[in-house]
Amino acid sequence: MIEFVRNLRLWFAPEQVRQEGSTPDYRFSLANERTFLAWLRTALALIGGGFAVDQFLPDLRWAWRVGLALALLGAGVLCSLRAVNHWVRCEQAMRRGEDLPASRFPAVLSLVVAVVAVAMVVVVLVGWAG
Amino acid sequence: MGGVSTGGRDPGLQPERTRLAWRRTTLSSTVAAVLAVKTALHAGTSAGFVVCALCCALWLGFLWVAHHRIRALTTSPRPAALAPRHATAAVLCAVAMAVCAAVLVV
C-alpha cells in the first residue's frame, strides 16, 4: 500500500522515472506500453459491460441490476488503475535492470469475471422461470 | 542495435504495433462512450444530459491523448517511451467514465 502511494507520485512525474537507471531498448518500452493499453482496453470493456447490464437487462430486479453493473464498473476502475501502476513499476524495473514485478491481479480479475458470469447465468435463468 | 535495419525502420514494426494498439483502445473507449451516451439519454433528465456531455468530453480527452501518442509514434523511427502523465490521463478518463456510469446506474 505504501509502495502504491509512492508509485502514485510517479504517475504524474516523468522526470522522476527517468532519473534512475538507464533507458532500456525502446522496443521494450513500447512492448510495456502495449501491455498497458491491453489492460486499459480490458478496463474499458468492463466499464462498457457495466453500461450494457444497466441498458439491456431492464427486466431484472433493481438490486440485481445495480449490483451487477456496479461490480463490473468497480472491476473496470480497479483494472485501469492497476494498469498504470503496473506500467510504472515495469518501466522502473526495466530501468534498474531488475526482474519484472510479479502480480496476483490477473488471477483475481479472472475470478471476478467468472463469478459475475455465473451470476448473470443464474439471474437470466431465474428471470425466465419467474 | 542488431534488430534495427539500416533504413531506420524496425523490422519488428514495434512503433506500428503500438500505434495500432492505441487505435484499438480508442475504439474501445468509443464503444464505452456510445453506451454511456445511450444510458444518459435514456434517463431523460437534465442530470442525464450533463453526464452525457461529460462523457463526450472524456471521450474527446482520451482521443486527444491517443492522437498525441500516435503522432509521436509515426514521426520518429525510435519513439521515446510513453510519458507517465499521458498514461495517467488516459486511465483517469476511463475511471471518470466509470464514475459517470455509477452515477447513472444508481
gemmi code that builds the backbone of each chain (N, CA, C; Angstrom):
import gemmi

chains = {
    "A": [
        ("MET", (0.847, -1.204, 0.000), (0.000, 0.000, 0.000), (0.876, 1.246, 0.000)),
        ("ILE", (1.935, 1.256, 0.823), (2.829, 2.415, 0.864), (3.529, 2.556, -0.478)),
        ("GLU", (3.896, 1.393, -1.067), (4.560, 1.429, -2.360), (3.620, 2.000, -3.418)),
        ("PHE", (2.334, 1.670, -3.283), (1.344, 2.182, -4.240), (1.304, 3.702, -4.195)),
        ("VAL", (1.343, 4.259, -2.959), (1.310, 5.724, -2.810), (2.574, 6.332, -3.408)),
        ("ARG", (3.702, 5.646, -3.215), (4.948, 6.160, -3.768), (4.883, 6.141, -5.307)),
        ("ASN", (4.306, 5.056, -5.849), (4.155, 4.983, -7.307), (3.194, 6.051, -7.824)),
        ("LEU", (2.189, 6.380, -6.987), (1.189, 7.377, -7.378), (1.849, 8.681, -7.786)),
        ("ARG", (2.902, 9.067, -7.080), (3.612, 10.304, -7.430), (4.280, 10.177, -8.783)),
        ("LEU", (4.771, 8.963, -9.071), (5.485, 8.755, -10.335), (4.561, 8.868, -11.545)),
        ("TRP", (3.236, 8.596, -11.318), (2.304, 8.655, -12.441), (2.359, 10.021, -13.114)),
        ("PHE", (2.558, 11.065, -12.294), (2.474, 12.418, -12.823), (3.847, 13.030, -13.089)),
        ("ALA", (4.935, 12.320, -12.725), (6.259, 12.928, -12.787), (7.204, 12.098, -13.648)),
        ("PRO", (7.191, 12.352, -14.968), (8.052, 11.554, -15.839), (9.532, 11.747, -15.551)),
        ("GLU", (9.900, 12.934, -15.067), (11.323, 13.196, -14.825), (11.858, 12.242, -13.762)),
        ("GLN", (10.999, 11.970, -12.761), (11.452, 11.119, -11.663), (11.740, 9.691, -12.129)),
        ("VAL", (10.901, 9.222, -13.087), (11.130, 7.866, -13.597), (12.452, 7.830, -14.355)),
        ("ARG", (12.727, 8.930, -15.090), (13.919, 8.936, -15.928), (15.194, 9.141, -15.133)),
        ("GLN", (15.063, 9.556, -13.857), (16.266, 9.856, -13.077), (17.123, 8.630, -12.814)),
        ("GLU", (16.465, 7.490, -12.566), (17.268, 6.356, -12.112), (17.493, 5.345, -13.228)),
        ("GLY", (18.570, 4.600, -13.105), (18.879, 3.545, -14.053), (19.207, 4.095, -15.427)),
        ("SER", (19.182, 3.179, -16.426), (19.480, 3.593, -17.794), (18.258, 3.326, -18.662)),
        ("THR", (18.130, 4.076, -19.741), (16.990, 3.911, -20.637), (17.080, 2.552, -21.325)),
        ("PRO", (16.019, 1.718, -21.208), (16.062, 0.410, -21.868), (15.856, 0.564, -23.381)),
        ("ASP", (16.117, -0.491, -24.124), (15.825, -0.540, -25.558), (14.388, -0.044, -25.783)),
        ("TYR", (14.217, 0.851, -26.753), (12.892, 1.450, -26.945), (11.831, 0.409, -27.237)),
        ("ARG", (12.251, -0.748, -27.810), (11.252, -1.773, -28.133), (10.637, -2.376, -26.877)),
        ("PHE", (11.437, -2.460, -25.790), (10.885, -2.986, -24.531), (9.866, -2.004, -23.958)),
        ("SER", (10.196, -0.711, -24.053), (9.253, 0.304, -23.562), (7.957, 0.253, -24.352)),
        ("LEU", (8.082, 0.076, -25.679), (6.862, 0.023, -26.496), (6.051, -1.222, -26.174)),
        ("ALA", (6.725, -2.355, -25.918), (6.004, -3.571, -25.535), (5.268, -3.350, -24.215)),
        ("ASN", (5.937, -2.675, -23.285), (5.305, -2.369, -21.999), (4.084, -1.477, -22.218)),
        ("GLU", (4.215, -0.526, -23.131), (3.100, 0.380, -23.433), (1.921, -0.398, -24.019)),
        ("ARG", (2.209, -1.373, -24.899), (1.119, -2.154, -25.491), (0.411, -2.994, -24.438)),
        ("THR", (1.193, -3.529, -23.500), (0.565, -4.282, -22.409), (-0.359, -3.378, -21.605)),
        ("PHE", (0.139, -2.172, -21.323), (-0.686, -1.191, -20.605), (-1.986, -0.926, -21.365)),
        ("LEU", (-1.866, -0.740, -22.693), (-3.062, -0.450, -23.492), (-4.015, -1.635, -23.503)),
        ("ALA", (-3.461, -2.857, -23.520), (-4.326, -4.038, -23.494), (-5.123, -4.078, -22.190)),
        ("TRP", (-4.459, -3.749, -21.073), (-5.177, -3.717, -19.787), (-6.213, -2.601, -19.773)),
        ("LEU", (-5.855, -1.475, -20.400), (-6.802, -0.359, -20.446), (-8.037, -0.745, -21.272)),
        ("ARG", (-7.822, -1.492, -22.364), (-8.958, -1.963, -23.157), (-9.829, -2.895, -22.338)),
        ("THR", (-9.181, -3.782, -21.556), (-9.954, -4.670, -20.682), (-10.809, -3.850, -19.729)),
        ("ALA", (-10.199, -2.807, -19.159), (-10.943, -1.950, -18.225), (-12.112, -1.284, -18.934)),
        ("LEU", (-11.882, -0.764, -20.139), (-12.955, -0.095, -20.888), (-14.064, -1.083, -21.239)),
        ("ALA", (-13.675, -2.331, -21.562), (-14.687, -3.348, -21.867), (-15.534, -3.636, -20.632)),
        ("LEU", (-14.892, -3.700, -19.455), (-15.647, -3.942, -18.220), (-16.613, -2.786, -17.949)),
        ("ILE", (-16.133, -1.540, -18.174), (-16.990, -0.370, -17.957), (-18.158, -0.394, -18.951)),
        ("GLY", (-17.837, -0.719, -20.223), (-18.902, -0.853, -21.216), (-19.896, -1.933, -20.819)),
        ("GLY", (-19.386, -3.030, -20.243), (-20.254, -4.103, -19.762), (-21.186, -3.615, -18.666)),
        ("GLY", (-20.662, -2.748, -17.791), (-21.492, -2.166, -16.731), (-22.657, -1.384, -17.312)),
        ("PHE", (-22.361, -0.535, -18.321), (-23.418, 0.211, -19.010), (-24.405, -0.746, -19.661)),
        ("ALA", (-23.865, -1.803, -20.298), (-24.719, -2.724, -21.043), (-25.675, -3.449, -20.113)),
        ("VAL", (-25.186, -3.875, -18.934), (-26.068, -4.545, -17.971), (-27.223, -3.628, -17.611)),
        ("ASP", (-26.909, -2.357, -17.391), (-27.945, -1.405, -16.997), (-28.956, -1.196, -18.128)),
        ("GLN", (-28.451, -1.159, -19.373), (-29.311, -0.809, -20.508), (-30.102, -1.987, -21.053)),
        ("PHE", (-29.422, -3.155, -21.142), (-30.021, -4.245, -21.915), (-30.635, -5.338, -21.058)),
        ("LEU", (-30.609, -5.193, -19.737), (-31.304, -6.147, -18.869), (-32.333, -5.389, -18.028)),
        ("PRO", (-33.309, -4.733, -18.668), (-34.232, -3.892, -17.896), (-35.230, -4.679, -17.060)),
        ("ASP", (-35.403, -5.982, -17.380), (-36.401, -6.757, -16.650), (-35.891, -7.293, -15.316)),
        ("LEU", (-34.588, -7.123, -15.083), (-34.026, -7.613, -13.816), (-34.549, -6.778, -12.651)),
        ("ARG", (-34.516, -7.413, -11.464), (-34.855, -6.617, -10.289), (-33.773, -5.570, -10.060)),
        ("TRP", (-34.180, -4.428, -9.489), (-33.281, -3.279, -9.347), (-31.987, -3.665, -8.648)),
        ("ALA", (-32.096, -4.392, -7.541), (-30.906, -4.698, -6.738), (-29.895, -5.504, -7.547)),
        ("TRP", (-30.405, -6.506, -8.296), (-29.505, -7.356, -9.089), (-28.832, -6.555, -10.194)),
        ("ARG", (-29.674, -5.753, -10.874), (-29.163, -4.984, -11.996), (-28.058, -4.028, -11.531)),
        ("VAL", (-28.369, -3.269, -10.467), (-27.395, -2.285, -9.978), (-26.171, -2.984, -9.401)),
        ("GLY", (-26.407, -4.109, -8.708), (-25.280, -4.842, -8.119), (-24.315, -5.336, -9.181)),
        ("LEU", (-24.866, -5.957, -10.232), (-24.013, -6.471, -11.311), (-23.290, -5.333, -12.026)),
        ("ALA", (-24.049, -4.267, -12.307), (-23.442, -3.145, -13.020), (-22.310, -2.544, -12.189)),
        ("LEU", (-22.556, -2.358, -10.885), (-21.514, -1.754, -10.043), (-20.308, -2.681, -9.910)),
        ("ALA", (-20.554, -4.005, -9.865), (-19.431, -4.945, -9.786), (-18.545, -4.805, -11.025)),
        ("LEU", (-19.183, -4.735, -12.207), (-18.409, -4.604, -13.448), (-17.680, -3.258, -13.493)),
        ("LEU", (-18.380, -2.191, -13.075), (-17.745, -0.866, -13.103), (-16.576, -0.812, -12.133)),
        ("GLY", (-16.773, -1.398, -10.931), (-15.696, -1.417, -9.941), (-14.487, -2.182, -10.468)),
        ("ALA", (-14.766, -3.325, -11.121), (-13.665, -4.095, -11.704), (-12.945, -3.275, -12.770)),
        ("GLY", (-13.712, -2.504, -13.552), (-13.113, -1.659, -14.582), (-12.199, -0.597, -13.988)),
        ("VAL", (-12.666, 0.041, -12.919), (-11.854, 1.081, -12.272), (-10.564, 0.475, -11.724)),
        ("LEU", (-10.702, -0.653, -10.997), (-9.523, -1.316, -10.424), (-8.540, -1.689, -11.529)),
        ("CYS", (-9.095, -2.225, -12.618), (-8.258, -2.703, -13.712), (-7.474, -1.547, -14.330)),
        ("SER", (-8.138, -0.402, -14.516), (-7.428, 0.707, -15.164), (-6.376, 1.305, -14.232)),
        ("LEU", (-6.707, 1.433, -12.938), (-5.707, 1.972, -12.004), (-4.515, 1.041, -11.900)),
        ("ARG", (-4.815, -0.252, -11.861), (-3.739, -1.230, -11.776), (-2.901, -1.203, -13.068)),
        ("ALA", (-3.551, -0.913, -14.202), (-2.815, -0.889, -15.470), (-1.692, 0.134, -15.419)),
        ("VAL", (-2.029, 1.354, -14.976), (-0.997, 2.401, -14.981), (0.041, 2.125, -13.897)),
        ("ASN", (-0.416, 1.566, -12.760), (0.535, 1.258, -11.687), (1.535, 0.194, -12.129)),
        ("HIS", (1.018, -0.847, -12.786), (1.888, -1.924, -13.246), (2.839, -1.419, -14.324)),
        ("TRP", (2.331, -0.526, -15.179), (3.168, 0.018, -16.243), (4.354, 0.796, -15.661)),
        ("VAL", (4.060, 1.631, -14.632), (5.139, 2.405, -13.997), (6.141, 1.465, -13.343)),
        ("ARG", (5.642, 0.432, -12.671), (6.550, -0.499, -11.980), (7.424, -1.247, -12.972)),
        ("CYS", (6.831, -1.676, -14.101), (7.621, -2.383, -15.119), (8.670, -1.457, -15.710)),
        ("GLU", (8.266, -0.201, -15.968), (9.201, 0.757, -16.553), (10.399, 0.959, -15.612)),
        ("GLN", (10.098, 1.092, -14.320), (11.171, 1.269, -13.331), (12.069, 0.051, -13.266)),
        ("ALA", (11.429, -1.135, -13.249), (12.212, -2.370, -13.141), (13.148, -2.510, -14.335)),
        ("MET", (12.649, -2.134, -15.543), (13.496, -2.245, -16.728), (14.662, -1.264, -16.653)),
        ("ARG", (14.396, -0.069, -16.097), (15.480, 0.918, -15.980), (16.549, 0.438, -15.001)),
        ("ARG", (16.093, -0.193, -13.908), (17.055, -0.646, -12.896), (17.668, -1.988, -13.255)),
        ("GLY", (17.162, -2.636, -14.298), (17.667, -3.953, -14.660), (17.216, -5.045, -13.709)),
        ("GLU", (16.094, -4.812, -13.016), (15.568, -5.829, -12.093), (14.595, -6.743, -12.830)),
        ("ASP", (14.123, -7.793, -12.105), (13.069, -8.645, -12.664), (11.779, -7.834, -12.743)),
        ("LEU", (10.922, -8.187, -13.708), (9.634, -7.507, -13.790), (8.783, -7.928, -12.597)),
        ("PRO", (7.934, -7.006, -12.107), (7.135, -7.341, -10.922), (6.131, -8.464, -11.212)),
        ("ALA", (6.017, -9.385, -10.256), (5.007, -10.443, -10.360), (3.700, -9.872, -9.839)),
        ("SER", (2.584, -10.458, -10.279), (1.304, -9.890, -9.888), (0.242, -10.956, -9.735)),
        ("ARG", (-0.592, -10.777, -8.710), (-1.725, -11.675, -8.481), (-2.964, -11.174, -9.220)),
        ("PHE", (-2.868, -9.961, -9.760), (-4.071, -9.304, -10.289), (-4.779, -10.081, -11.402)),
        ("PRO", (-4.043, -10.636, -12.399), (-4.754, -11.370, -13.456), (-5.629, -12.489, -12.910)),
        ("ALA", (-5.117, -13.229, -11.920), (-5.899, -14.319, -11.327), (-7.143, -13.756, -10.645)),
        ("VAL", (-6.972, -12.658, -9.887), (-8.107, -12.069, -9.171), (-9.173, -11.597, -10.156)),
        ("LEU", (-8.719, -10.924, -11.216), (-9.680, -10.415, -12.211), (-10.420, -11.562, -12.888)),
        ("SER", (-9.684, -12.640, -13.231), (-10.347, -13.790, -13.857), (-11.431, -14.337, -12.944)),
        ("LEU", (-11.115, -14.456, -11.639), (-12.107, -14.992, -10.704), (-13.327, -14.075, -10.631)),
        ("VAL", (-13.091, -12.751, -10.582), (-14.220, -11.812, -10.500), (-15.098, -11.930, -11.739)),
        ("VAL", (-14.459, -11.994, -12.919), (-15.231, -12.102, -14.165), (-16.012, -13.408, -14.184)),
        ("ALA", (-15.374, -14.505, -13.716), (-16.072, -15.792, -13.685), (-17.274, -15.723, -12.759)),
        ("VAL", (-17.110, -15.115, -11.583), (-18.224, -15.025, -10.629), (-19.354, -14.198, -11.215)),
        ("VAL", (-19.000, -13.057, -11.860), (-20.040, -12.218, -12.464), (-20.764, -12.976, -13.571)),
        ("ALA", (-20.006, -13.747, -14.370), (-20.634, -14.500, -15.457), (-21.605, -15.536, -14.905)),
        ("VAL", (-21.190, -16.252, -13.847), (-22.083, -17.251, -13.243), (-23.319, -16.554, -12.685)),
        ("ALA", (-23.127, -15.408, -12.048), (-24.259, -14.656, -11.505), (-25.228, -14.279, -12.618)),
        ("MET", (-24.675, -13.858, -13.779), (-25.520, -13.494, -14.928), (-26.359, -14.683, -15.370)),
        ("VAL", (-25.701, -15.858, -15.481), (-26.421, -17.057, -15.921), (-27.568, -17.362, -14.959)),
        ("VAL", (-27.260, -17.325, -13.658), (-28.287, -17.615, -12.649), (-29.431, -16.609, -12.769)),
        ("VAL", (-29.064, -15.326, -12.897), (-30.086, -14.281, -12.949), (-30.976, -14.453, -14.175)),
        ("VAL", (-30.362, -14.760, -15.316), (-31.156, -14.913, -16.545), (-32.076, -16.122, -16.434)),
        ("LEU", (-31.556, -17.255, -15.893), (-32.379, -18.463, -15.749), (-33.525, -18.211, -14.790)),
        ("VAL", (-33.224, -17.593, -13.638), (-34.259, -17.308, -12.647), (-35.270, -16.333, -13.231)),
        ("GLY", (-34.763, -15.363, -14.009), (-35.655, -14.381, -14.624), (-36.634, -15.038, -15.576)),
        ("TRP", (-36.161, -16.034, -16.328), (-37.061, -16.734, -17.246), (-38.101, -17.553, -16.487)),
        ("ALA", (-37.614, -18.249, -15.432), (-38.521, -19.120, -14.679), (-39.598, -18.288, -13.992)),
        ("GLY", (-39.159, -17.134, -13.435), (-40.110, -16.370, -12.630), (-40.805, -15.328, -13.393)),
    ],
    "B": [
        ("MET", (22.486, -1.443, -32.873), (21.452, -2.390, -32.466), (21.148, -3.343, -33.622)),
        ("GLY", (21.228, -4.645, -33.385), (21.108, -5.604, -34.470), (19.725, -5.680, -35.077)),
        ("GLY", (18.694, -5.416, -34.260), (17.326, -5.610, -34.733), (16.835, -4.502, -35.651)),
        ("VAL", (17.548, -3.388, -35.724), (17.061, -2.256, -36.499), (17.797, -2.217, -37.834)),
        ("SER", (17.018, -2.173, -38.922), (17.621, -2.188, -40.249), (18.251, -0.836, -40.554)),
        ("THR", (19.024, -0.804, -41.637), (19.745, 0.421, -41.956), (18.803, 1.543, -42.351)),
        ("GLY", (17.635, 1.198, -42.877), (16.691, 2.226, -43.270), (16.089, 2.956, -42.081)),
        ("GLY", (16.416, 2.538, -40.848), (15.869, 3.180, -39.670), (14.526, 2.601, -39.275)),
        ("ARG", (14.042, 1.631, -40.069), (12.745, 1.041, -39.746), (12.963, -0.234, -38.955)),
        ("ASP", (12.202, -0.394, -37.877), (12.304, -1.581, -37.042), (11.602, -2.736, -37.762)),
        ("PRO", (12.320, -3.834, -38.115), (11.661, -4.931, -38.840), (10.566, -5.594, -37.999)),
        ("GLY", (10.633, -5.441, -36.668), (9.566, -5.982, -35.818), (8.337, -5.093, -35.778)),
        ("LEU", (8.399, -3.932, -36.453), (7.270, -2.996, -36.540), (6.715, -2.613, -35.169)),
        ("GLN", (7.602, -2.450, -34.210), (7.116, -2.124, -32.855), (6.331, -0.812, -32.801)),
        ("PRO", (6.826, 0.279, -33.410), (6.029, 1.514, -33.335), (4.661, 1.357, -33.998)),
        ("GLU", (4.622, 0.629, -35.132), (3.338, 0.447, -35.817), (2.378, -0.350, -34.952)),
        ("ARG", (2.921, -1.407, -34.327), (2.035, -2.227, -33.484), (1.499, -1.410, -32.314)),
        ("THR", (2.379, -0.578, -31.753), (1.935, 0.244, -30.630), (0.889, 1.257, -31.088)),
        ("ARG", (1.120, 1.803, -32.301), (0.147, 2.762, -32.835), (-1.214, 2.087, -33.009)),
        ("LEU", (-1.211, 0.852, -33.531), (-2.479, 0.145, -33.723), (-3.119, -0.201, -32.378)),
        ("ALA", (-2.281, -0.470, -31.366), (-2.835, -0.734, -30.032), (-3.567, 0.508, -29.517)),
        ("TRP", (-2.982, 1.691, -29.776), (-3.682, 2.931, -29.385), (-4.997, 3.056, -30.153)),
        ("ARG", (-4.979, 2.701, -31.443), (-6.217, 2.769, -32.243), (-7.278, 1.852, -31.659)),
        ("ARG", (-6.878, 0.602, -31.336), (-7.847, -0.337, -30.761), (-8.419, 0.213, -29.467)),
        ("THR", (-7.539, 0.800, -28.656), (-8.002, 1.316, -27.375), (-8.956, 2.486, -27.587)),
        ("THR", (-8.674, 3.329, -28.591), (-9.591, 4.425, -28.911), (-10.957, 3.869, -29.298)),
        ("LEU", (-10.936, 2.789, -30.082), (-12.191, 2.153, -30.493), (-12.966, 1.655, -29.263)),
        ("SER", (-12.254, 1.016, -28.332), (-12.911, 0.539, -27.109), (-13.525, 1.700, -26.347)),
        ("SER", (-12.793, 2.800, -26.247), (-13.324, 3.937, -25.495), (-14.524, 4.532, -26.228)),
        ("THR", (-14.527, 4.443, -27.575), (-15.685, 4.929, -28.323), (-16.912, 4.090, -28.002)),
        ("VAL", (-16.722, 2.757, -27.956), (-17.851, 1.879, -27.628), (-18.392, 2.208, -26.239)),
        ("ALA", (-17.480, 2.363, -25.279), (-17.903, 2.693, -23.918), (-18.635, 4.031, -23.899)),
        ("ALA", (-18.133, 5.014, -24.659), (-18.763, 6.338, -24.676), (-20.154, 6.274, -25.306)),
        ("VAL", (-20.285, 5.473, -26.386), (-21.602, 5.352, -27.034), (-22.610, 4.733, -26.067)),
        ("LEU", (-22.180, 3.678, -25.354), (-23.067, 3.058, -24.360), (-23.424, 4.068, -23.272)),
        ("ALA", (-22.433, 4.887, -22.875), (-22.673, 5.891, -21.839), (-23.705, 6.903, -22.304)),
        ("VAL", (-23.549, 7.390, -23.552), (-24.484, 8.390, -24.077), (-25.887, 7.800, -24.178)),
        ("LYS", (-25.969, 6.521, -24.620), (-27.275, 5.876, -24.716), (-27.943, 5.812, -23.341)),
        ("THR", (-27.167, 5.388, -22.322), (-27.720, 5.303, -20.965), (-28.147, 6.673, -20.469)),
        ("ALA", (-27.285, 7.682, -20.709), (-27.570, 9.022, -20.180), (-28.822, 9.596, -20.826)),
        ("LEU", (-28.976, 9.439, -22.141), (-30.145, 9.997, -22.820), (-31.391, 9.191, -22.508)),
        ("HIS", (-31.216, 7.890, -22.202), (-32.344, 7.043, -21.825), (-32.978, 7.563, -20.537)),
        ("ALA", (-32.134, 8.074, -19.618), (-32.644, 8.596, -18.350), (-33.557, 9.799, -18.605)),
        ("GLY", (-33.216, 10.652, -19.579), (-34.101, 11.740, -19.984), (-34.149, 12.930, -19.041)),
        ("THR", (-33.394, 12.900, -17.958), (-33.401, 14.025, -17.019), (-32.316, 15.034, -17.414)),
        ("SER", (-32.358, 16.197, -16.766), (-31.328, 17.199, -17.058), (-29.971, 16.736, -16.552)),
        ("ALA", (-29.973, 16.004, -15.439), (-28.711, 15.425, -14.944), (-28.143, 14.452, -15.971)),
        ("GLY", (-29.053, 13.733, -16.653), (-28.626, 12.811, -17.709), (-27.890, 13.530, -18.816)),
        ("PHE", (-28.399, 14.725, -19.186), (-27.745, 15.486, -20.251), (-26.358, 15.959, -19.808)),
        ("VAL", (-26.259, 16.370, -18.538), (-24.951, 16.814, -18.024), (-23.950, 15.672, -18.095)),
        ("VAL", (-24.390, 14.473, -17.647), (-23.491, 13.314, -17.675), (-23.134, 12.955, -19.109)),
        ("CYS", (-24.106, 13.089, -20.017), (-23.863, 12.813, -21.432), (-22.764, 13.725, -21.966)),
        ("ALA", (-22.874, 15.029, -21.669), (-21.852, 15.990, -22.117), (-20.501, 15.644, -21.516)),
        ("LEU", (-20.512, 15.259, -20.236), (-19.269, 14.916, -19.536), (-18.593, 13.712, -20.196)),
        ("CYS", (-19.408, 12.703, -20.537), (-18.850, 11.505, -21.172), (-18.253, 11.846, -22.532)),
        ("CYS", (-18.942, 12.727, -23.286), (-18.394, 13.156, -24.579), (-17.062, 13.865, -24.381)),
        ("ALA", (-16.996, 14.732, -23.343), (-15.749, 15.452, -23.074), (-14.631, 14.473, -22.713)),
        ("LEU", (-14.968, 13.447, -21.906), (-13.966, 12.446, -21.522), (-13.474, 11.692, -22.738)),
        ("TRP", (-14.418, 11.380, -23.641), (-14.045, 10.667, -24.867), (-13.094, 11.515, -25.696)),
        ("LEU", (-13.418, 12.832, -25.791), (-12.530, 13.732, -26.543), (-11.156, 13.809, -25.875)),
        ("GLY", (-11.147, 13.827, -24.536), (-9.873, 13.863, -23.804), (-9.025, 12.646, -24.131)),
        ("PHE", (-9.661, 11.474, -24.148), (-8.917, 10.256, -24.476), (-8.397, 10.310, -25.906)),
        ("LEU", (-9.272, 10.796, -26.809), (-8.895, 10.919, -28.219), (-7.664, 11.810, -28.363)),
        ("TRP", (-7.633, 12.876, -27.578), (-6.525, 13.837, -27.639), (-5.218, 13.153, -27.224)),
        ("VAL", (-5.261, 12.427, -26.106), (-4.059, 11.708, -25.636), (-3.591, 10.722, -26.699)),
        ("ALA", (-4.553, 9.951, -27.246), (-4.201, 8.934, -28.245), (-3.623, 9.587, -29.489)),
        ("HIS", (-4.218, 10.714, -29.883), (-3.747, 11.411, -31.080), (-2.292, 11.867, -30.906)),
        ("HIS", (-2.000, 12.434, -29.731), (-0.631, 12.893, -29.462), (0.363, 11.744, -29.539)),
        ("ARG", (-0.023, 10.636, -28.888), (0.887, 9.497, -28.842), (1.077, 8.904, -30.236)),
        ("ILE", (-0.017, 8.793, -30.997), (0.069, 8.215, -32.344), (0.965, 9.085, -33.216)),
        ("ARG", (0.840, 10.422, -33.045), (1.687, 11.310, -33.839), (3.157, 11.130, -33.471)),
        ("ALA", (3.414, 11.013, -32.146), (4.798, 10.802, -31.704), (5.346, 9.488, -32.263)),
        ("LEU", (4.494, 8.468, -32.331), (4.944, 7.148, -32.798), (5.209, 7.142, -34.297)),
        ("THR", (4.442, 7.956, -35.052), (4.627, 7.917, -36.505), (5.790, 8.805, -36.951)),
        ("THR", (6.065, 9.904, -36.214), (7.083, 10.831, -36.702), (8.500, 10.305, -36.476)),
        ("SER", (8.715, 9.569, -35.374), (10.074, 9.151, -35.058), (10.244, 7.649, -35.274)),
        ("PRO", (11.332, 7.231, -35.909), (11.549, 5.785, -36.074), (11.882, 5.095, -34.744)),
        ("ARG", (12.404, 5.873, -33.787), (12.660, 5.312, -32.453), (12.000, 6.186, -31.408)),
        ("PRO", (10.692, 6.014, -31.236), (9.964, 6.935, -30.370), (10.372, 6.805, -28.909)),
        ("ALA", (10.259, 7.922, -28.191), (10.542, 7.906, -26.752), (9.438, 7.134, -26.039)),
        ("ALA", (9.735, 6.718, -24.806), (8.739, 5.972, -24.031), (7.557, 6.878, -23.717)),
        ("LEU", (6.419, 6.227, -23.476), (5.202, 6.946, -23.110), (5.437, 7.733, -21.820)),
        ("ALA", (4.963, 8.985, -21.786), (5.114, 9.783, -20.562), (4.074, 9.331, -19.535)),
        ("PRO", (4.472, 9.175, -18.271), (3.512, 8.756, -17.247), (2.294, 9.667, -17.170)),
        ("ARG", (2.533, 10.984, -17.454), (1.406, 11.920, -17.432), (0.312, 11.480, -18.406)),
        ("HIS", (0.716, 11.079, -19.608), (-0.274, 10.693, -20.615), (-0.954, 9.389, -20.240)),
        ("ALA", (-0.172, 8.441, -19.713), (-0.771, 7.178, -19.270), (-1.808, 7.457, -18.195)),
        ("THR", (-1.454, 8.330, -17.239), (-2.385, 8.650, -16.157), (-3.622, 9.344, -16.700)),
        ("ALA", (-3.429, 10.253, -17.664), (-4.579, 10.959, -18.238), (-5.533, 9.972, -18.893)),
        ("ALA", (-4.982, 9.016, -19.662), (-5.836, 8.031, -20.333), (-6.609, 7.213, -19.305)),
        ("VAL", (-5.911, 6.802, -18.238), (-6.560, 5.979, -17.213), (-7.629, 6.782, -16.478)),
        ("LEU", (-7.328, 8.062, -16.201), (-8.311, 8.868, -15.473), (-9.577, 9.072, -16.308)),
        ("CYS", (-9.447, 9.160, -17.630), (-10.640, 9.247, -18.485), (-11.511, 8.006, -18.285)),
        ("ALA", (-10.867, 6.833, -18.276), (-11.625, 5.588, -18.091), (-12.290, 5.568, -16.715)),
        ("VAL", (-11.540, 5.973, -15.692), (-12.094, 5.952, -14.324), (-13.265, 6.916, -14.216)),
        ("ALA", (-13.101, 8.122, -14.799), (-14.180, 9.110, -14.723), (-15.427, 8.601, -15.438)),
        ("MET", (-15.216, 7.876, -16.546), (-16.364, 7.326, -17.259), (-17.085, 6.293, -16.389)),
        ("ALA", (-16.304, 5.486, -15.658), (-16.909, 4.505, -14.752), (-17.692, 5.208, -13.654)),
        ("VAL", (-17.167, 6.328, -13.156), (-17.883, 7.075, -12.113), (-19.196, 7.618, -12.674)),
        ("CYS", (-19.154, 8.154, -13.911), (-20.390, 8.606, -14.575), (-21.391, 7.456, -14.657)),
        ("ALA", (-20.897, 6.280, -15.050), (-21.771, 5.119, -15.170), (-22.407, 4.789, -13.827)),
        ("ALA", (-21.593, 4.824, -12.747), (-22.121, 4.506, -11.424), (-23.206, 5.498, -11.037)),
        ("VAL", (-22.988, 6.792, -11.360), (-23.990, 7.816, -11.051), (-25.288, 7.530, -11.806)),
        ("LEU", (-25.169, 7.139, -13.081), (-26.353, 6.884, -13.901), (-27.102, 5.646, -13.437)),
        ("VAL", (-26.341, 4.608, -13.049), (-26.958, 3.321, -12.731), (-27.726, 3.417, -11.425)),
        ("VAL", (-27.143, 4.079, -10.426), (-27.778, 4.124, -9.087), (-28.884, 5.177, -9.020)),
    ],
}
model = gemmi.Model(1)
for chain_id, residues in chains.items():
    chain = gemmi.Chain(chain_id)
    for i, (resn, *xyz) in enumerate(residues, 1):
        res = gemmi.Residue()
        res.name, res.seqid = resn, gemmi.SeqId(i, " ")
        for name, pos in zip(("N", "CA", "C"), xyz):
            atom = gemmi.Atom()
            atom.name, atom.element = name, gemmi.Element(name[0])
            atom.pos, atom.b_iso = gemmi.Position(*pos), 0.0
            res.add_atom(atom)
        chain.add_residue(res)
    model.add_chain(chain)
structure = gemmi.Structure()
structure.add_model(model)
structure.setup_entities()
